[in-house]
């Protein structure tokens, strides 16, 4: 009997090779998914904590020089557009003792703004004034400031501190609505001061919106709303039409298509960095040393990959 050459006897069937590649691909995909989950839950919270510190410093630095009109100098019928507050600026601080909320409020509800903390919807009332003060916040990412809004009950107290003073609201109701229910952030009665908190429901999804409605205790003397004075090109505001309001409330997959090229490039960069570590280690015969040298560059590239990937996933308030 003629034996096959050793190289032919040891060659694995093509099907086994393909299954091996598929198995490794699925394992790596699973590890990347776990890493992205960790980034969403904890990595984004680290970012938000840093932004919160910056908002506090900005608020303290600008409080004594604020040009916002005084609440007591106007009549209930007047409408003032607040000046000096741009998208991303500090508006004030929201405190809800029952659920341990102590967060600085940012002006705007864009993806970039809500990374900093709860955001005030454009063209809604400033806290403490007549009209509807509408504030959105994340429930499971970026520090999850509104994670436990569902635990609030009628009569619970919400306090907001601004440059104009400290204002107290009493919870009136907790409701669940569709993402398209833009009327929740509109002013139904301009003679009353109300607060509307918006977040996602249930947790971890963007299927519906959890709405907390509260009433201002002390009668306000003016209607004062915030309208951005600057409009960065990458920001979609919601102060013009109901369609824009709905877009902000219901952003889903691929809500920022401009992130697709960056996501692909950083993803390829992560693959290349990991491959490079293995290639160098194989050539030098010291794989562990090569991996230890390339692990930090790989983590950095992977971070930016996750950062851009998050811009393609549902905003998940």
C-alpha positions as CSV (number, residue, x, y, z in Angstrom):
1,X,0.0,0.0,0.0
2,X,1.3,3.4,-0.9
3,X,1.0,6.0,1.9
4,X,0.0,9.5,1.2
5,X,2.6,12.2,1.9
6,X,2.6,13.4,5.5
7,X,1.6,16.9,4.4
8,X,-1.6,15.5,2.7
9,X,-2.4,13.3,5.7
10,X,-2.3,16.2,8.1
11,X,-4.3,18.7,5.9
12,X,-7.7,19.4,7.5
13,X,-10.8,19.3,5.3
14,X,-12.0,22.6,4.0
15,X,-15.2,22.3,6.0
16,X,-13.2,22.0,9.3
17,X,-11.2,25.1,8.4
18,X,-14.3,27.1,7.6
19,X,-15.9,26.0,10.9
20,X,-12.8,27.0,12.8
21,X,-12.8,30.4,11.2
22,X,-16.6,30.8,12.0
23,X,-16.1,29.7,15.6
24,X,-13.3,32.1,16.2
25,X,-15.3,34.9,14.5
26,X,-18.3,34.3,16.8
27,X,-16.1,34.1,19.9
28,X,-14.5,37.5,19.0
29,X,-17.9,39.0,18.2
30,X,-19.2,37.9,21.6
31,X,-16.2,39.3,23.4
32,X,-16.6,42.6,21.5
33,X,-20.3,42.7,22.4
34,X,-19.5,42.1,26.1
35,X,-16.9,44.9,25.9
36,X,-19.4,47.3,24.3
37,X,-22.0,46.4,27.0
38,X,-19.4,47.2,29.7
39,X,-18.6,50.5,27.9
40,X,-22.3,51.5,27.7
41,X,-22.9,50.7,31.4
42,X,-19.7,51.9,33.0
43,X,-17.5,53.7,30.5
44,X,-20.1,56.2,29.5
45,X,-20.7,56.9,33.2
46,X,-17.1,57.9,33.6
47,X,-17.5,60.4,30.8
48,X,-20.6,61.9,32.3
49,X,-19.0,62.2,35.8
50,X,-16.2,64.3,34.2
51,X,-18.8,66.4,32.3
52,X,-20.8,66.9,35.5
53,X,-17.7,68.4,37.2
54,X,-17.3,70.8,34.3
55,X,-20.9,71.9,34.4
56,X,-20.7,72.6,38.1
57,X,-17.6,74.7,37.6
58,X,-19.3,76.6,34.8
59,X,-22.4,77.2,36.8
60,X,-20.5,78.5,39.8
61,X,-18.3,80.7,37.6
62,X,-21.2,82.3,35.7
63,X,-23.8,82.6,38.5
64,X,-22.6,85.9,39.8
65,X,-22.4,87.3,36.2
66,X,-25.6,85.9,34.8
67,X,-27.6,88.1,32.5
68,X,-30.8,86.1,32.8
69,X,-33.8,88.5,33.5
70,X,-35.0,88.5,37.1
71,X,-38.2,86.5,37.7
72,X,-40.0,89.2,39.7
73,X,-39.6,92.1,37.1
74,X,-42.2,90.8,34.6
75,X,-45.8,90.0,34.3
76,X,-47.3,86.5,33.8
77,X,-48.2,87.4,30.2
78,X,-44.7,88.1,29.1
79,X,-42.4,85.7,27.3
80,X,-38.7,86.1,27.6
81,X,-36.1,84.1,25.6
82,X,-33.2,83.6,27.9
83,X,-29.9,84.9,26.6
84,X,-26.4,83.7,27.4
85,X,-27.3,80.0,27.5
86,X,-26.1,77.9,24.6
87,X,-26.5,74.3,23.8
88,X,-24.2,72.3,26.2
89,X,-24.2,75.0,28.9
90,X,-25.2,74.4,32.5
91,X,-28.8,75.4,33.3
92,X,-29.1,74.3,37.0
93,X,-29.2,71.3,39.3
94,X,-32.0,68.8,39.7
95,X,-32.4,67.1,43.1
96,X,-34.8,64.2,43.8
97,X,-34.0,62.9,47.3
98,X,-36.2,59.8,47.1
99,X,-34.2,58.3,44.3
100,X,-30.8,59.9,45.0
101,X,-30.7,62.2,42.0
102,X,-28.2,65.1,42.2
103,X,-27.3,66.1,38.7
104,X,-26.5,69.2,36.8
105,X,-28.8,70.0,33.9
106,X,-27.4,70.8,30.5
107,X,-29.1,73.0,27.8
108,X,-30.1,70.7,24.9
109,X,-31.3,67.2,24.3
110,X,-28.9,66.2,21.5
111,X,-26.8,63.0,21.8
112,X,-23.7,65.1,22.8
113,X,-25.7,67.2,25.3
114,X,-27.2,64.2,27.1
115,X,-23.7,62.7,27.5
116,X,-23.2,65.5,30.1
117,X,-26.4,65.0,32.1
118,X,-30.2,65.6,32.0
119,X,-31.0,68.0,29.2
120,X,-33.5,70.9,28.9
121,X,-35.6,70.7,25.7
122,X,-35.1,73.8,23.5
123,X,-38.1,76.3,23.4
124,X,-39.4,75.0,26.7
125,X,-39.7,77.0,30.0
126,X,-36.7,77.6,32.2
127,X,-37.1,75.9,35.6
128,X,-39.1,78.1,38.0
129,X,-41.1,80.0,35.3
130,X,-44.5,79.6,33.8
131,X,-45.0,77.0,31.1
132,X,-43.7,73.5,30.7
133,X,-40.1,72.8,31.8
134,X,-39.2,69.6,29.9
135,X,-36.1,67.7,30.8
136,X,-34.8,64.4,29.3
137,X,-32.3,62.1,30.8
138,X,-30.7,58.7,30.2
139,X,-32.0,55.7,32.2
140,X,-29.3,53.1,31.6
141,X,-26.2,54.8,30.1
142,X,-24.1,58.0,30.7
143,X,-24.5,57.8,34.5
144,X,-28.2,56.9,34.2
145,X,-29.5,60.0,36.0
146,X,-33.2,59.0,35.5
147,X,-32.7,55.3,36.2
148,X,-35.3,55.2,38.9
149,X,-37.9,57.7,37.8
150,X,-40.5,54.8,37.8
151,X,-40.2,54.7,41.6
152,X,-41.6,58.2,42.1
153,X,-45.2,58.6,43.4
154,X,-47.7,61.4,43.5
155,X,-46.6,64.0,46.0
156,X,-42.9,63.3,45.8
157,X,-40.7,66.4,45.8
158,X,-38.4,67.5,43.0
159,X,-36.1,70.5,43.5
160,X,-34.3,72.5,40.8
161,X,-31.6,75.1,41.6
162,X,-30.9,77.7,39.0
163,X,-29.3,81.2,38.8
164,X,-32.8,82.6,39.6
165,X,-33.3,80.6,42.8
166,X,-34.4,77.3,44.2
167,X,-37.7,75.9,42.9
168,X,-39.8,73.0,44.3
169,X,-42.1,70.8,42.2
170,X,-44.6,68.2,43.5
171,X,-45.1,65.1,41.4
172,X,-48.6,64.9,39.9
173,X,-48.4,61.7,37.8
174,X,-46.1,59.1,36.3
175,X,-47.2,57.9,32.9
176,X,-46.0,55.8,29.9
177,X,-46.4,57.1,26.4
178,X,-45.2,56.3,22.9
179,X,-42.0,58.0,21.6
180,X,-44.1,60.0,19.2
181,X,-46.2,61.7,21.9
182,X,-44.5,65.0,21.5
183,X,-47.3,66.8,23.2
184,X,-45.9,65.9,26.6
185,X,-43.2,68.6,26.3
186,X,-45.6,71.3,25.0
187,X,-47.2,73.9,27.3
188,X,-50.8,73.1,27.7
189,X,-51.6,76.0,30.2
190,X,-49.3,79.0,30.0
191,X,-50.5,80.3,33.3
192,X,-49.1,77.4,35.3
193,X,-45.5,76.3,36.0
194,X,-45.1,72.5,35.4
195,X,-42.1,70.2,35.1
196,X,-41.9,67.2,32.7
197,X,-39.2,64.6,33.1
198,X,-38.7,62.3,30.1
199,X,-36.8,59.0,29.9
200,X,-37.0,55.6,28.3
201,X,-39.3,52.7,29.3
202,X,-38.7,49.9,30.0
203,X,-35.1,50.0,31.1
204,X,-32.5,49.0,28.4
205,X,-34.9,49.8,25.5
206,X,-36.4,52.7,23.6
207,X,-39.8,51.2,23.1
208,X,-41.7,53.8,25.1
209,X,-41.2,56.9,27.2
210,X,-41.7,57.3,31.0
211,X,-43.1,60.7,31.8
212,X,-43.1,62.3,35.3
213,X,-45.3,65.4,35.5
214,X,-44.9,67.8,38.5
215,X,-46.4,71.1,39.5
216,X,-44.5,74.2,40.7
217,X,-45.3,75.0,44.3
218,X,-44.7,78.8,44.3
219,X,-46.6,80.8,41.6
220,X,-44.1,82.1,39.0
221,X,-44.2,85.7,37.8
222,X,-43.0,85.2,34.3
223,X,-42.8,82.9,31.3
224,X,-39.2,82.5,30.5
225,X,-38.1,79.9,27.9
226,X,-34.7,78.9,26.5
227,X,-34.1,79.2,22.8
228,X,-30.5,78.4,21.7
229,X,-28.7,81.4,20.3
230,X,-26.2,79.2,18.5
231,X,-26.9,76.2,16.3
232,X,-23.9,73.9,15.7
233,X,-24.1,72.1,12.3
234,X,-24.1,68.6,13.9
235,X,-27.1,69.4,16.2
236,X,-30.7,68.8,15.3
237,X,-32.9,71.0,17.5
238,X,-36.5,70.5,18.3
239,X,-37.8,74.0,18.7
240,X,-39.3,74.5,15.2
241,X,-41.7,71.8,14.3
242,X,-43.5,68.8,15.9
243,X,-41.6,66.5,13.5
244,X,-38.3,67.6,15.0
245,X,-39.7,67.1,18.5
246,X,-40.6,63.5,17.5
247,X,-37.2,62.9,16.1
248,X,-35.5,63.8,19.4
249,X,-37.9,61.7,21.4
250,X,-37.7,58.6,19.1
251,X,-34.2,58.4,17.7
252,X,-33.4,54.7,16.9
253,X,-30.8,52.8,15.1
254,X,-28.3,54.7,12.8
255,X,-29.6,58.0,14.3
256,X,-26.2,59.5,13.4
257,X,-25.2,58.2,10.0
258,X,-22.1,60.4,10.0
259,X,-20.6,58.0,12.5
260,X,-20.6,55.0,10.1
261,X,-17.2,55.8,8.4
262,X,-15.5,56.5,11.8
263,X,-17.0,53.3,13.2
264,X,-15.7,51.2,10.3
265,X,-12.2,52.8,10.4
266,X,-11.8,52.4,14.2
267,X,-13.1,48.8,13.9
268,X,-10.5,48.0,11.2
269,X,-7.9,49.8,13.4
270,X,-8.7,47.5,16.3
271,X,-8.5,44.4,14.2
272,X,-5.2,45.5,12.7
273,X,-3.7,46.4,16.1
274,X,-4.5,43.0,17.5
275,X,-3.2,41.2,14.5
276,X,0.0,43.3,14.5
277,X,0.7,42.1,18.1
278,X,0.3,38.5,17.1
279,X,2.4,39.0,13.9
280,X,5.3,40.6,15.8
281,X,5.1,38.0,18.5
282,X,5.2,35.2,16.0
283,X,8.2,36.7,14.2
284,X,10.2,37.3,17.4
285,X,9.1,34.2,19.1
286,X,7.8,36.2,22.1
287,X,4.0,36.5,21.7
288,X,3.3,37.4,25.3
289,X,5.8,40.3,25.2
290,X,4.4,41.5,21.9
291,X,0.8,41.4,23.2
292,X,1.8,43.3,26.4
293,X,3.3,46.0,24.2
294,X,0.3,46.3,21.9
295,X,-2.5,45.9,24.5
296,X,-2.7,49.6,25.4
297,X,-2.9,50.9,21.8
298,X,-5.5,48.2,21.2
299,X,-7.6,49.4,24.2
300,X,-7.4,53.0,23.0
301,X,-8.5,52.1,19.5
302,X,-11.2,49.9,20.8
303,X,-12.5,52.8,23.0
304,X,-12.9,55.1,20.0
305,X,-14.6,52.2,18.1
306,X,-17.1,51.9,20.9
307,X,-17.5,55.7,21.1
308,X,-18.5,55.8,17.4
309,X,-20.6,52.6,17.5
310,X,-22.7,54.2,20.3
311,X,-23.7,56.9,17.9
312,X,-25.3,54.3,15.7
313,X,-27.3,52.5,18.4
314,X,-30.6,53.8,19.8
315,X,-30.1,56.8,22.1
316,X,-31.8,54.8,24.8
317,X,-32.7,57.7,27.1
